[in-house]
Structures are given as structure tokens and as C-alpha cells.
């Protein structure tokens, strides 16, 4: 596990994003136990207090639950996990469109670019979708 830290954002927020990506991708599943705060701090080379803050912020948002003596567990709500996945995907799309527009691309050019990329991905798709 590694994070390329962005100096413009607090590290605890970047740790939350890192965990949410793992959650959205299915690497951390609903109800699964997260690494302990000390383990996560060691792996990410950060202060355990930073991981503690990230876990606490996620708990406030009902993304994780801390069980005394057992550890921290991902929410068991599949709906919440799907909501996270959708929000993250929407944010990626919005950022892409904003960046493409900043480069001077029109809506039609962006649509064409995306259509071409989808065709490329369809050609390399092996799961039958």
C-alpha cells in the first residue's frame, strides 16, 4: 500500500480517499475489518494519530464502525458502498470534463473522444460485458 501524498490536502483526508477507493473497488468489502490504526500507519508511513483521525472521520460519516476490543469495520450497508462508488465515479467524470474544457475542447469533441475510448476498451474487454 502506498499513497502519493498531495501537499495541498490534509493527509487524513487522503487516507480516507485511499480507503474509500479500496472500498469502492471491492478490496475492502461490506463488514470487513480494516487494518488496525497502528498497522495502517506503519504501512502508509504516517503518524498513528493521523490514521486515528481518518478512521474517526469515517465513523462520523457512518462509513466504518469501531467495535471496542475488536477493531474497525467497514459499514455493512451495501447501499452506502454503492453510493460511495457512484459519487466517486461522478467526481471523476466531472473532473475530466472540467479539465477537457479548460484545454479548449468542446462538448462534441469530448463526446467523440469518450466514444473512441469506449470502442478501444470494448475491443480489449474479456469479461463479455
N, C-alpha and C positions, 0 to 999 in steps of 0.2 A: 504494500500500500504506500502510495506517495501522493503528495499534493504539491503542485507548483503554486506556492503562495503568492498572492497578489498583495502588494504593499499598500494598496489603496482601500482595502477592506479588512475589517477585524478578522483575525484568524478563526475565532469561534464560529463566525458566520460561514467561513469557507469549509470548516469541518462539518457543519450542518449540511451544506450543499453536497459535500462528498458523500455523506451518509445517505442523503435523500436520493442521490444518483444510484447508489447501490441498492436502495430500497426499490426505486422505480424500475431498475433493470432486473430485479428478482434475486440479486445476490444475497440480500437480506430479505427473508420472506416474512409474511404476517406472523406475529407471535414469536419470532426467533430472538435469541439472546444476542445482544451486542457484546463486543469485547468490553472487558472492564475498562474503567476510565484510565487506570494505570497502563494497561496493555495498549490501549488506543494511543495514549500519549507517547509511549515508547516507540510504537510503530510509526507514528507521524512526526516524531521528534519535536514535540511541543510540551509545554508545561501541563501537568495533570489538571491544574486549575482551569486551564483553557478548555480542555475536554469536558470538565465538570460543567462549565458554563454552557457549552454546546448541548450537552445532554439535558441540562435544566431547561434551556430554551425550547428544546424539542418536546420536553414533558409538558410545558405550559401550553404548547400547541396541540397536545394530545397525539403526538406522533410516536412517543415512546412512553413506557411505564416503568418506574423503578420499583422493584419488589425487594423490600428490606431483607438483606441476607442472601438474596438470590441473584441480583444484578438488574440490568436494564434491558427491557424487552421492547421490540417493535410492536406498534399497535396491531391488534388482531383484526381491525376493520379493513376488509378488502376494499370497501368503498373509499375510505380515506387514502389508501395506497393508490387506487386508480385516479383519484382526484389529484394527487401529487404528480403522477405520470403525465396527466393531461396538462396541468399547469406548467410543468417543465417543458413539455413539447411546444405549447403555445408560446412560451417565452423565447424558445429557440427560433421559432418561425418569425415572431415579431422582430427579434434582433437581426435576423437575416434580412428581412425586408427593409428595416431601417438602414442597415449598412449598405445594401444594394442601392437604395435610393440616394444615400449620401455619395455614392460613387457615380451617380447620374443615370442609373438605369431606370427605364420607365416600367410601369406595371406590366405592359405586354412583354417587354424584354425579360423581366423577372419570371413571368409565367412560362415563356418559351424555354428559359434556362432550366427551370424546375422540371418541365415536361421532358426535356432531353436527358436530364439526370435520372429521372424515374425510369426512362427507357433503358438507360445503362444499367441501373440496378436490377430491373426485371430480367435482363439478359444474364446476369450473374446470380440470380436467385435460385437456390437449390431446395427451398422448403415447399415449393408448389404453390405459394401464395400469389 
